[in-house]
Amino acid sequence: MITAEISAVKGFDRHIKDVDSYNKVASAIMKNSGIIIDDLYSVIMNDKIENCLMNDGVHINEHGNELLSKTISDCILKELGIA
C-alpha cells in the first residue's frame, strides 16, 4: 500500500499546524506498519505552495498536479522495481 500525507492549505496557519501534527502521527503509524509513504505535502511545500495552488488556496493547479503526478508515478515505479 502506498499512501500520501495530507496536502497543504495556503493561508490558514492554524490548519498548517494541524496538518503538520496529523502528518507526524500518520507517518509514525505507517512506518511502524511497514506502509510506504509518498510525502506529497513536502513536495508541495518544498516547491513553494503559492506555485502549486489555485487562487482559492486549497485546490491544486496545473503546475501542482504535474509535480504531484510525477512524484506519485516515480514512487510507484520505484516500489515496483521499474525505476
C-alpha beads as a LAMMPS data file, in Angstrom:
LAMMPS data file: protein, C-alpha beads

83 atoms
82 bonds

1 atom types
1 bond types

-500.0 500.0 xlo xhi
-500.0 500.0 ylo yhi
-500.0 500.0 zlo zhi

Masses

1 110.0

Atoms # bond

1 1 1 0.000 0.000 0.000
2 1 1 1.260 3.459 -0.869
3 1 1 -0.359 6.404 0.876
4 1 1 0.017 10.160 0.706
5 1 1 0.089 12.559 3.607
6 1 1 -2.430 15.368 3.951
7 1 1 -1.913 18.162 1.427
8 1 1 -1.146 21.806 2.066
9 1 1 -3.607 24.659 2.506
10 1 1 -2.322 28.191 1.841
11 1 1 -3.077 30.999 4.272
12 1 1 -4.502 29.010 7.172
13 1 1 -1.722 28.986 9.795
14 1 1 -3.746 27.043 12.323
15 1 1 -4.555 24.456 9.695
16 1 1 -0.902 24.183 8.604
17 1 1 -0.004 23.400 12.239
18 1 1 -2.795 20.816 12.329
19 1 1 -1.593 19.260 9.059
20 1 1 1.945 19.019 10.437
21 1 1 0.650 17.302 13.580
22 1 1 -1.579 14.908 11.653
23 1 1 1.210 14.028 9.244
24 1 1 3.630 13.348 12.096
25 1 1 1.217 10.893 13.718
26 1 1 0.243 9.294 10.400
27 1 1 3.904 8.884 9.403
28 1 1 4.757 7.150 12.665
29 1 1 1.824 4.742 12.296
30 1 1 2.635 3.984 8.648
31 1 1 6.361 3.477 9.333
32 1 1 5.575 1.123 12.235
33 1 1 3.190 -0.788 9.959
34 1 1 5.628 -1.000 7.043
35 1 1 3.447 1.152 4.801
36 1 1 5.220 3.124 2.089
37 1 1 4.817 6.880 2.384
38 1 1 4.812 9.204 -0.603
39 1 1 5.125 12.585 1.109
40 1 1 3.186 14.839 -1.252
41 1 1 2.828 17.520 1.397
42 1 1 6.584 18.097 1.445
43 1 1 6.706 18.107 -2.356
44 1 1 4.225 20.995 -2.446
45 1 1 5.789 22.858 0.465
46 1 1 9.333 22.495 -0.917
47 1 1 8.337 23.754 -4.357
48 1 1 6.605 26.856 -2.923
49 1 1 2.981 26.471 -2.072
50 1 1 1.914 29.604 -3.988
51 1 1 3.164 27.994 -7.230
52 1 1 1.114 24.842 -6.682
53 1 1 -2.318 26.041 -5.580
54 1 1 -5.137 27.870 -7.349
55 1 1 -6.139 31.328 -6.148
56 1 1 -8.579 29.770 -3.663
57 1 1 -5.561 28.481 -1.708
58 1 1 -6.965 24.963 -1.492
59 1 1 -7.102 23.260 -4.882
60 1 1 -4.013 22.126 -6.773
61 1 1 -3.316 23.985 -10.035
62 1 1 -1.795 22.575 -13.246
63 1 1 1.791 23.010 -12.045
64 1 1 0.982 21.342 -8.731
65 1 1 -0.781 18.456 -10.473
66 1 1 2.186 17.894 -12.781
67 1 1 4.577 17.960 -9.824
68 1 1 2.449 15.552 -7.792
69 1 1 1.740 13.161 -10.669
70 1 1 5.473 12.844 -11.371
71 1 1 6.188 12.275 -7.677
72 1 1 3.458 9.620 -7.420
73 1 1 4.488 7.800 -10.599
74 1 1 8.156 7.850 -9.517
75 1 1 7.184 6.326 -6.157
76 1 1 5.051 3.606 -7.754
77 1 1 7.739 2.725 -10.324
78 1 1 10.379 2.603 -7.586
79 1 1 8.265 0.253 -5.455
80 1 1 7.559 -1.967 -8.468
81 1 1 11.313 -2.120 -9.139
82 1 1 10.940 -0.467 -12.526
83 1 1 12.755 2.804 -11.774

Bonds

1 1 1 2
2 1 2 3
3 1 3 4
4 1 4 5
5 1 5 6
6 1 6 7
7 1 7 8
8 1 8 9
9 1 9 10
10 1 10 11
11 1 11 12
12 1 12 13
13 1 13 14
14 1 14 15
15 1 15 16
16 1 16 17
17 1 17 18
18 1 18 19
19 1 19 20
20 1 20 21
21 1 21 22
22 1 22 23
23 1 23 24
24 1 24 25
25 1 25 26
26 1 26 27
27 1 27 28
28 1 28 29
29 1 29 30
30 1 30 31
31 1 31 32
32 1 32 33
33 1 33 34
34 1 34 35
35 1 35 36
36 1 36 37
37 1 37 38
38 1 38 39
39 1 39 40
40 1 40 41
41 1 41 42
42 1 42 43
43 1 43 44
44 1 44 45
45 1 45 46
46 1 46 47
47 1 47 48
48 1 48 49
49 1 49 50
50 1 50 51
51 1 51 52
52 1 52 53
53 1 53 54
54 1 54 55
55 1 55 56
56 1 56 57
57 1 57 58
58 1 58 59
59 1 59 60
60 1 60 61
61 1 61 62
62 1 62 63
63 1 63 64
64 1 64 65
65 1 65 66
66 1 66 67
67 1 67 68
68 1 68 69
69 1 69 70
70 1 70 71
71 1 71 72
72 1 72 73
73 1 73 74
74 1 74 75
75 1 75 76
76 1 76 77
77 1 77 78
78 1 78 79
79 1 79 80
80 1 80 81
81 1 81 82
82 1 82 83
